[in-house]
Each structure stands twice: as C-alpha cells, then as structure tokens.
Amino acid sequence: MAELRMERRFAAAPEKVFTFVTENQGLLKWWLPPGMSMGDQALDLTRPGPWHCVMIHPERGEFHMSGQVRQVDPPALVEFTMNVPGVEGDDSVVRFELADDGAGGTNFALVQSGISEQMAEMGKMGWAGPLDQLEALVNAA
C-alpha cells in the first residue's frame, strides 16, 4: 500500500482554513475537480459519522463517494474514510492536517493512505484541481 501526501501553505489562520475543509458550505466550493458538478450530497466533516456525495462528470456520468468521518480535532485535524470510485476493496483514509505557520498562515497537508501506488499517482491529479480551488478561496477570504 502507498500513501499520497500533498502540502500547501495558506495565507489564513488554521481556524479559517478548518471551516473551509470541514463545513458543507465551504466544501461545496472546492471539493469537486474542475468541470464536474455536485449531485446528491451530505458532505459534512465537522463531526464523526457518515458522509456521501455524487460527483457528476458531463461525459463520464456519476461517481458516488462516501465514507465515515473518524476523527475531528479543530482546527488541527480531520480524518475520514473514502471509497475510491471504480476500485474494489477497503476504503482509503484521508487526513487533513493543519498547523499554524507562525506567520499568520496555515501549513496544510492532505494525506491519503490505504491506496495502491497507481491510485496514489492518480490521486495527485484528482486532488490537484480541488486543492488549487481551495487555495484560491482561502487566500481570497
């Protein structure tokens, strides 16, 4: 099994970034890869419990994603399971780790484990667009 780690620095305090990466209203602004729309969803990472969403690609159709929020430690960490569409087997585990950078900003890391090397490479592409959108939103807020 492999682990995917992607890091960013945001020009906002961890508390502000944490709301964007856990609350439904913030997640809906950046969660989707560019070109996709959101269907049915219960996307809330503020508390332990289930979450789900349907991402809709105009040519490839629907991708159903779901999992369980396992740990929430504001404003430092949220951890949840996530199925990988089209992949059989156990769900992956995703962690958003946030730390004060000492200069009023946030060091952010997305860590996804329980995936194959191939899925880690695909994950880099899959998460890149949404993380770019998150960075733009947070830095503009």
C-alpha positions in Angstrom: 0.0 0.0 0.0 1.1 3.5 -0.7 0.5 6.9 0.8 -0.2 10.2 -1.0 0.9 13.4 0.7 0.2 16.9 -0.8 1.1 20.1 1.0 0.1 23.7 0.7 0.5 26.9 2.6 -2.5 29.2 3.0 -2.4 32.9 3.9 -5.1 32.4 6.6 -5.2 31.2 10.2 -5.9 27.4 10.8 -9.3 28.2 12.2 -10.4 29.8 9.0 -8.9 27.1 6.8 -10.5 24.4 9.0 -14.0 25.8 8.3 -13.4 25.5 4.5 -12.2 21.9 4.8 -14.9 20.6 7.2 -18.2 22.6 6.8 -20.6 21.8 4.0 -20.8 25.3 2.6 -17.0 25.6 2.3 -16.5 22.0 0.9 -19.0 22.6 -1.9 -16.9 25.5 -3.2 -13.7 23.4 -3.7 -14.3 19.7 -3.3 -15.1 18.9 -7.0 -12.5 18.5 -9.7 -12.9 21.3 -12.4 -15.6 20.5 -14.9 -17.7 18.4 -12.5 -20.9 19.3 -10.7 -22.4 18.0 -7.5 -25.5 15.9 -7.2 -27.0 14.5 -4.0 -24.7 15.1 -1.1 -24.4 15.1 2.7 -20.8 16.5 2.8 -20.1 17.5 6.4 -16.8 16.7 8.0 -17.4 18.7 11.2 -18.4 15.6 13.3 -17.9 11.9 13.4 -20.3 10.0 11.2 -21.2 9.2 7.6 -20.8 11.4 4.6 -21.6 11.0 0.9 -21.7 12.9 -2.4 -22.4 12.2 -6.0 -19.9 14.0 -8.4 -21.2 14.3 -12.0 -18.9 14.4 -15.0 -20.6 15.7 -18.1 -19.3 12.8 -20.2 -18.4 10.0 -17.8 -21.6 10.2 -15.6 -21.9 9.9 -11.9 -19.2 9.0 -9.3 -20.6 8.0 -5.9 -18.3 8.7 -3.0 -18.9 8.0 0.7 -17.2 7.3 3.9 -17.1 7.9 7.6 -15.6 10.8 9.5 -13.5 9.2 12.1 -11.7 12.0 13.9 -12.2 15.8 14.2 -9.8 17.9 16.2 -10.4 21.6 15.4 -8.5 23.4 14.0 -5.7 20.8 13.5 -7.1 17.6 12.0 -10.0 15.9 10.4 -9.7 12.2 9.3 -12.3 10.3 7.3 -12.6 7.2 5.2 -13.3 7.5 1.5 -14.2 4.9 -1.1 -12.3 5.3 -4.4 -14.7 5.1 -7.3 -14.1 2.1 -9.5 -11.8 0.4 -7.0 -12.9 -2.7 -5.1 -11.7 -3.3 -1.6 -11.3 -1.3 1.6 -11.8 2.4 1.8 -8.8 4.7 1.9 -8.2 7.0 4.8 -7.8 10.8 4.2 -6.4 13.2 6.8 -6.4 17.0 6.5 -3.6 18.2 8.8 -3.4 21.9 9.7 -0.7 23.7 11.6 0.0 27.4 12.4 3.0 28.5 10.3 4.0 31.1 12.8 3.3 34.0 10.4 -0.5 34.1 10.5 -1.0 31.4 7.9 -1.5 27.7 7.8 0.6 24.7 6.7 -1.8 22.2 5.3 -1.3 18.6 4.4 -3.6 16.1 2.7 -2.6 12.6 3.5 -4.4 9.6 1.8 -3.4 6.1 2.8 -4.6 2.6 2.1 -4.2 3.1 -1.7 -2.1 1.4 -4.3 0.9 3.1 -6.0 -1.2 3.6 -9.1 -4.0 5.2 -7.1 -1.5 7.5 -5.4 -0.4 8.7 -8.8 -4.0 9.2 -9.9 -4.8 10.9 -6.6 -2.2 13.5 -7.3 -4.1 14.5 -10.4 -7.5 14.1 -8.7 -6.7 16.2 -5.7 -4.6 18.9 -7.5 -7.6 20.8 -9.0 -9.7 20.9 -5.9 -6.6 21.9 -3.8 -5.9 24.8 -6.2 -9.5 25.9 -5.8 -9.3 25.6 -2.0 -6.1 27.7 -2.0 -7.7 30.4 -4.1 -10.8 30.5 -1.9 -8.9 30.6 1.4 -6.4 33.2 0.2 -9.2 35.4 -1.2 -11.3 35.2 2.0 
